[in-house]
């Protein structure tokens, strides 16, 4: 994983995940859950010193992009640096979407169904293990992306599986989001 990718996803992982999950969303309950989760993430970020305007004038948009009119404050950091950071978040999410688009449809569909079945038949304590197993299995089944860093492939596949499960069962979004965030931060 190159340093620019690492730094862009680092503490911005929640925003990258939300941006990834929001693209091409047309499922009403899924959209509602994403919107609610985006609002909660914005509040959590505000509590940690990052101020984000999530009213109608800006914030996380339902089309999967971070609005250009998000008002952010990192103490002494200049607005141009903040815009660069937002651009980096959007670039990372777009790169992950491109990687996800390269996955073989049947491999992802099967892994998504397996993850969905495992999540619905187990407790949340096992969800991270199930996610990790399905990512490993999908990678072994012939995802041919050898020219890309393995970490990026794993993140893209993980988020693709989470999105697929959550589109089928939107009520799982918050918990699977937390599982994916933990998986990305700790296991990669």
C-alpha positions in Angstrom: 0.0 0.0 0.0 1.6 3.3 -1.0 2.0 6.1 1.5 -0.6 8.4 -0.1 -3.2 5.7 -0.1 -2.4 4.9 3.5 -2.6 8.5 4.7 -5.8 9.2 2.8 -7.6 6.2 4.3 -6.1 6.4 7.7 -8.3 8.4 10.1 -10.6 9.1 7.1 -11.6 5.4 6.8 -15.2 6.1 7.9 -15.7 8.8 5.2 -14.1 6.5 2.6 -16.4 3.6 3.5 -19.5 5.8 3.5 -18.5 7.3 0.1 -18.0 3.8 -1.3 -21.2 2.4 0.1 -23.3 5.3 -1.2 -22.5 5.0 -4.9 -25.3 3.8 -7.2 -27.7 3.4 -4.3 -31.4 3.1 -5.3 -32.8 1.0 -2.4 -34.9 3.2 -0.2 -34.3 1.5 3.2 -30.6 1.2 2.4 -30.5 5.0 1.5 -32.2 5.8 4.8 -29.7 3.8 6.8 -26.8 5.3 4.9 -28.1 8.8 5.5 -28.6 8.1 9.2 -25.1 6.6 9.5 -23.6 9.5 7.6 -25.2 11.9 10.1 -23.9 9.9 13.0 -20.4 9.7 11.6 -20.5 13.5 11.1 -21.5 13.9 14.8 -18.7 11.6 15.9 -16.2 13.4 13.8 -17.4 16.7 15.3 -16.8 15.4 18.8 -13.2 14.6 17.9 -12.4 18.1 16.7 -13.3 17.9 13.1 -16.3 20.2 12.3 -18.5 19.1 9.5 -21.6 20.9 8.3 -24.2 18.2 7.5 -27.3 20.3 7.0 -28.9 20.9 3.6 -26.0 23.1 2.5 -23.4 20.4 2.6 -22.2 17.2 4.1 -22.4 13.6 3.0 -24.5 13.4 -0.1 -26.6 10.4 -1.0 -24.9 10.1 -4.4 -21.7 8.9 -2.6 -19.7 12.0 -2.8 -18.5 14.2 0.0 -20.0 17.7 -0.7 -17.6 20.3 -1.8 -19.2 22.7 0.7 -18.5 20.8 3.8 -17.2 23.2 6.4 -14.3 21.6 8.3 -11.9 22.9 10.9 -8.7 21.3 11.9 -7.4 24.1 14.1 -4.7 25.9 12.2 -5.0 23.9 8.9 -5.8 26.1 5.9 -8.9 25.6 3.8 -6.8 24.6 0.8 -5.3 21.7 2.8 -8.9 20.6 3.8 -10.0 20.6 0.2 -7.0 18.5 -0.7 -7.9 16.0 2.1 -11.5 15.8 0.8 -10.2 15.3 -2.7 -8.0 12.5 -1.4 -10.9 10.8 0.3 -13.0 11.0 -2.9 -10.0 9.7 -4.9 -9.5 6.7 -2.6 -13.2 5.8 -2.7 -13.2 6.1 -6.5 -10.1 3.9 -6.7 -11.8 1.3 -4.5 -14.9 1.4 -6.7 -12.7 0.9 -9.8 -11.1 -2.2 -8.2 -14.5 -3.5 -7.1 -15.8 -3.1 -10.7 -13.0 -5.4 -11.9 -14.1 -8.3 -9.6 -15.8 -11.2 -11.4 -19.5 -10.8 -10.8 -20.2 -14.4 -9.9 -17.3 -14.5 -7.3 -18.7 -11.4 -5.6 -22.3 -12.6 -5.8 -21.4 -15.9 -4.2 -19.3 -14.4 -1.5 -22.0 -11.8 -0.7 -24.6 -14.6 -0.4 -22.3 -16.6 1.9 -21.5 -13.5 4.0 -25.2 -12.7 4.2 -26.1 -16.2 5.3 -23.3 -16.3 7.9 -24.2 -12.9 9.3 -27.8 -13.7 9.6 -27.1 -17.1 11.3 -24.5 -15.9 13.8 -23.9 -13.3 16.4 -22.1 -10.0 15.7 -19.0 -11.3 17.5 -18.4 -13.6 14.5 -19.1 -11.1 11.7 -15.5 -9.9 11.3 -14.4 -13.6 11.0 -17.0 -14.2 8.4 -16.1 -11.1 6.4 -12.4 -12.1 6.5 -13.2 -15.7 5.4 -15.3 -14.5 2.4 -12.6 -12.0 1.3 -9.9 -14.7 1.5 -12.1 -17.2 -0.4 -13.0 -14.7 -3.1 -9.4 -13.8 -3.6 -8.5 -17.5 -4.0 -11.3 -18.1 -6.5 -9.6 -16.1 -9.3 -9.9 -12.4 -8.8 -7.1 -11.4 -11.2 -5.9 -8.1 -10.1 -2.2 -8.9 -9.6 -0.9 -5.5 -10.6 -2.7 -3.7 -7.7 -1.5 -3.6 -4.1 -3.1 -6.5 -2.1 -4.3 -4.2 0.6 -6.4 -2.1 -1.8 -7.9 -5.3 -3.4 -8.8 -6.6 0.1 -10.4 -3.2 1.1 -12.4 -3.0 -2.2 -13.6 -6.6 -1.9 -14.5 -6.2 1.7 -16.6 -3.0 1.1 -18.2 -4.7 -2.0 -19.3 -7.6 0.2 -20.6 -5.3 3.0 -22.5 -3.2 0.5 -24.1 -6.3 -1.1 -25.2 -7.7 2.2 -26.5 -4.3 3.4 -28.5 -3.7 0.2 -30.2 -7.1 0.9 -30.6 -6.4 4.7 -30.3 -2.6 5.3 -30.8 -3.1 9.1 -27.4 -4.6 9.3 -25.6 -1.5 7.9 -24.5 0.1 11.2 -23.0 -3.1 12.6 -21.4 -4.2 9.4 -20.0 -0.7 8.9 -18.3 -1.0 12.3 -17.0 -4.5 11.5 -15.6 -3.3 8.2 -14.0 -0.2 9.7 -12.4 -2.4 12.4 -11.3 -4.9 9.8 -9.7 -2.2 7.6 -8.0 -0.4 10.5 -6.6 -3.4 12.4 -6.1 -6.1 9.9 -4.5 -4.3 7.0 
